[in-house]
Amino acid sequence: MKIYSVLSFSVALVILGACKKDKKDDVTNPPVVNEEELITTFQITFTDAAGVQPTVTAQFVDLDGAGGNAPTIFDTIRLQANTTYNASITLLNESVNPAEDLTVEVQEEDQDHLFCFSPTGTLNLAITRTDSDGTYEVGLLSSWVTQAVSTGETTITLKHQPGIKNGQCDPGETDIELTFHTIIE
Amino acid sequence: MKYVFTCAFVLVSMINLAQNCGFSLTGVVRDEHTKNPVPFAKLSVESIGRQTQTDSLGNFTIGNLCPGLLKLRCIPHFGCEPVDIDVQIPTESLLVIDVETHIIDLDENVIIAYQFRRETQAGMKLSVNDLSKVKGATLGEQLMRIPGMSTLNTGSSIVKPVINGMHSNRIVIVNNGIRQEGQQWGSEHAPEIDPNLAGNLEVIQGASGLQYGPDAIGGVILVSPDPLPYGKNINGWLKLSGNSNGWGGMSSALVSGSFKRLPKLAFRVHGTGRINGTQSAPDYFIKNTASNDYSFSGAVGYKGTRLEADVFYSRYTSNLGIFTGSHIGNLTDLNAAFLAEQPKDSGYFTYAVEKPKQFIQHQLSKLNLVYHWTEKVKSVVIVGYQYNLRQEYDLHKAYNDSIAALDLPAFELNLWTTSVDAKTTVLHSEKLKSVVGVSFFQQDNAYAGRFFIPNFRKWQGGAYYTGVYESENWQLDYGLRYDLSRLKVYKYEGNVLTSPERDFGNLSASIGASRVIGHHVIVRANAGTAWRPPSINELYSDGLHHGAAAIEVGDPLMKKETVYNVQAGMQYKSRFAKLDLSVFWNRFDDYINLQPQLPAQLTIVGAFPVFHYEQSDVRIAGLNGVLEIPVQKWLTYTIQGNLLIADDLETKQPVYGIPSNRLINRLRTGTTFKNTAWSWFAEAEGITVFEQKRVPENADYAEPPKGYFLLNVSVGLSKKISATQSLQLVLEGSNLLNTSYRDYMNRFRYFTDDPGRNWTVKMIVPFSIKKSTKNN
């Protein structure tokens, strides 16, 4: 009787244990780091609307994402005075090979995203978004109008506003926030 | 007091007629459940100042008694509560008296002076099914009635218990005899336990805590179901509750019993379902705070004369919405959120759990074997297997459509734990008992998605000895334990898979003494040392902690944390007052704590403050007290308070994240209706929480929130159905004044107020399937 009880209990335990999903093999074989989706690279390209000044590109690159190693590239934006630039933004995940272009994804979900540009008061610079999701602006494309020589900072923010986009920068979660040192020369 | 579980004494007395004053009273003390005699139970005959003790077979005889009323008293000693029994001498009727006692086996922690911590009001133990005393739905909230307890919250649905300012890795939760092994290092990871299954919740400190591991620095929380009811009828209870804030509901049922033809077999089945919608603060809905959880458990057992065996399985599943406004992108968002009077995203009512959210599952299987070698020696072996799954979903779905379509969690942690515990209890004499045991566990952790902690494998083993010596007025308890722990981590350094290994080992010890002084006072002192190996996040976390808006960096070279503590306390009990006071002093070597680092780190999402796990010497001291005064026969006033002081001795700064001091004033009234089994109670409670002024500089984004006052009331009706069961109906109102407040121990204090007024109706309906013929 005793022996049978113990036996049947043990069997029951084993059966219960066996029902679990078992992925223990994964323990010694962890995922390669940065397998997840990451925006590693922010690129903004300025082309002179008049086609006179050379094209300018500014980048921020942090290949291992937040934490870990410091960003490898954080450019200064250098623009010519009294010029109208057409700016376009590119987002990349360069932690994978080949690099993944995330700009397309933002474009597809443009009704959930908004770029905001805020130059400091010291800059003689006016920035307006030039694209639209149908209702509100998006900001992947924008127009930068420079005037007299000046320096300052320009903060570029990408807001994720699923279902709450109202054209303002306020609502939502911040996906990108970069403050570029800016020189108008 | 061997082999006695939470039990009722059944006292059968027989009166033998003899000469004048030559009457004698004989009887036997038996365990209610097993009907086994209880040896060495102490009784006193108050009216004539004599004492007696049952013999090894539980029998007692008191001779030379005169006719008249005799007051028998269960001596307020370490074994039972002071209950008076009146016997008319001579009498021929059979006297059956139920006495609630809380004696448990030595190995289930009687080591701490029993009286000292088991007073029903001031004590460290709560009966979960006493709806008049237990509040809240989560384990953390339900423990709040115990002095020194507080909670660490993440919003309103994630509640972690805190003992004397210590939580997470510094306390051990023992669920049904097994250490709960989840991702308990995280402050936003609530214990994966349904408290409804527990008959009792208990907090233990001192030598008996050593049985559960070296790391019970703050204490052990025991969540214990009632023992399987061998030889009893099938019965159970149904518990229902509904609450107004979040329009939530809970239903829980338990059935347990034994079959007539197989009295040696017993079973228990239990299930709970709970759902709650969006909760609201006094002025707005707190967006995405819906939650639901489900749990199930079953147990079967066999109890023979020498062998007992049972198996237990439980499964707990929980879905928790995380307040959307807490999911901030960077420090700018955080500052904006903090300056805002109320969250920018206004909430709405729903039962749906939206993103960000947590999905948690915990499974536990257990085999428990007990063998009685002799009447005085028994061994227990517990084999356990636990699987813990934690999935956390971000608000933001992936940019890439094909990844987004999979709807994967941002990260997932799988934890498997296999444990074996074995111990032997020896009753050397009626005064001396000891427990010797070994324990071992192996743990595997695997993650998927975003890196937060690495995969690891952990082994930990230990051996211990604890003992207790009891005399008439003294109780001495002591214990010693040694543990070794090995942690092997599997992670990529660049593109190379590495598997660094860390070993830790140390001694833990505890010694305590208590003394009964007169009839009213017990004093106690305890000293001990405990330690813990650094947890995985303290060693290896490296990255952005969403929701905390901080980059947290571990230190792979972290040493173990050791604590030396001293506690002293006294308990006074008379018909004028009950007082329970304790002071404690903990000195930590290499206390592990997050320290702010400058400068902030730049990322594509903006700048984040950086915190490093660092070690320093810390002191945590405090005071807990409860005073209960029966102002009138029908009115009791209780005042309960606690005070905590925690300092980093190296930086000469207070320690971050220590609960504020609080004071509870409570008035309770109630009586039993004459000649019925019905009784009622009403209670009003004012909770004053003071502002936490002792905070380190530059370690927090904002000043701690102001102090606040909450008013709670409850009224209830109950009908006693048997010695252990009653029908109860309770109406409870919490935060009755609908005060807007934020608590320092709520991680969402930056973003939102705590919930406002909540009405709860709850009831418990006991039932039995066959009409009881035996005395319960």
Chai-1 contact restraints between the chains, C-beta under 6 A:
chainA,res_idxA,chainB,res_idxB,connection_type,confidence,min_distance_angstrom,max_distance_angstrom,comment,restraint_id
A,K2,B,L307,contact,1.0,0.0,6.0,A-B,restraint_1
A,S5,B,Y302,contact,1.0,0.0,6.0,A-B,restraint_2
A,S5,B,A309,contact,1.0,0.0,6.0,A-B,restraint_3
A,V6,B,A309,contact,1.0,0.0,6.0,A-B,restraint_4
A,F9,B,A309,contact,1.0,0.0,6.0,A-B,restraint_5
A,F9,B,V311,contact,1.0,0.0,6.0,A-B,restraint_6
A,F9,B,L367,contact,1.0,0.0,6.0,A-B,restraint_7
A,A12,B,V311,contact,1.0,0.0,6.0,A-B,restraint_8
A,L13,B,V311,contact,1.0,0.0,6.0,A-B,restraint_9
A,L13,B,S365,contact,1.0,0.0,6.0,A-B,restraint_10
A,L13,B,L367,contact,1.0,0.0,6.0,A-B,restraint_11
A,L16,B,Y313,contact,1.0,0.0,6.0,A-B,restraint_12
A,L16,B,S365,contact,1.0,0.0,6.0,A-B,restraint_13
A,G17,B,S365,contact,1.0,0.0,6.0,A-B,restraint_14
A,G17,B,Y385,contact,1.0,0.0,6.0,A-B,restraint_15
A,K20,B,Y387,contact,1.0,0.0,6.0,A-B,restraint_16
A,K23,B,A446,contact,1.0,0.0,6.0,A-B,restraint_17
A,K24,B,D444,contact,1.0,0.0,6.0,A-B,restraint_18
A,D26,B,A446,contact,1.0,0.0,6.0,A-B,restraint_19
A,V27,B,D444,contact,1.0,0.0,6.0,A-B,restraint_20
A,V27,B,A446,contact,1.0,0.0,6.0,A-B,restraint_21
A,V27,B,N455,contact,1.0,0.0,6.0,A-B,restraint_22
A,V27,B,R457,contact,1.0,0.0,6.0,A-B,restraint_23
A,T28,B,Y490,contact,1.0,0.0,6.0,A-B,restraint_24
A,P30,B,N455,contact,1.0,0.0,6.0,A-B,restraint_25
A,P30,B,Y490,contact,1.0,0.0,6.0,A-B,restraint_26
A,P30,B,K491,contact,1.0,0.0,6.0,A-B,restraint_27
A,V32,B,Y492,contact,1.0,0.0,6.0,A-B,restraint_28
A,V33,B,F451,contact,1.0,0.0,6.0,A-B,restraint_29
A,V33,B,Y492,contact,1.0,0.0,6.0,A-B,restraint_30
A,E36,B,G449,contact,1.0,0.0,6.0,A-B,restraint_31
A,E36,B,R450,contact,1.0,0.0,6.0,A-B,restraint_32
A,E37,B,A398,contact,1.0,0.0,6.0,A-B,restraint_33
A,E37,B,N400,contact,1.0,0.0,6.0,A-B,restraint_34
A,E37,B,I403,contact,1.0,0.0,6.0,A-B,restraint_35
A,I39,B,I604,contact,1.0,0.0,6.0,A-B,restraint_36
A,D62,B,I604,contact,1.0,0.0,6.0,A-B,restraint_37
A,A66,B,L544,contact,1.0,0.0,6.0,A-B,restraint_38
A,A66,B,T603,contact,1.0,0.0,6.0,A-B,restraint_39
A,G67,B,D542,contact,1.0,0.0,6.0,A-B,restraint_40
A,G67,B,G543,contact,1.0,0.0,6.0,A-B,restraint_41
A,G67,B,L544,contact,1.0,0.0,6.0,A-B,restraint_42
A,G67,B,I551,contact,1.0,0.0,6.0,A-B,restraint_43
A,P71,B,L602,contact,1.0,0.0,6.0,A-B,restraint_44
A,L102,B,Y399,contact,1.0,0.0,6.0,A-B,restraint_45
A,E105,B,Y399,contact,1.0,0.0,6.0,A-B,restraint_46
A,E105,B,N400,contact,1.0,0.0,6.0,A-B,restraint_47
A,H160,B,H396,contact,1.0,0.0,6.0,A-B,restraint_48
A,E173,B,H327,contact,1.0,0.0,6.0,A-B,restraint_49
A,E173,B,G329,contact,1.0,0.0,6.0,A-B,restraint_50
A,E173,B,L395,contact,1.0,0.0,6.0,A-B,restraint_51
A,T174,B,G329,contact,1.0,0.0,6.0,A-B,restraint_52
A,T174,B,N330,contact,1.0,0.0,6.0,A-B,restraint_53
A,T174,B,D333,contact,1.0,0.0,6.0,A-B,restraint_54
A,I176,B,I604,contact,1.0,0.0,6.0,A-B,restraint_55
A,E177,B,N330,contact,1.0,0.0,6.0,A-B,restraint_56
A,E177,B,V605,contact,1.0,0.0,6.0,A-B,restraint_57
A,E177,B,G606,contact,1.0,0.0,6.0,A-B,restraint_58
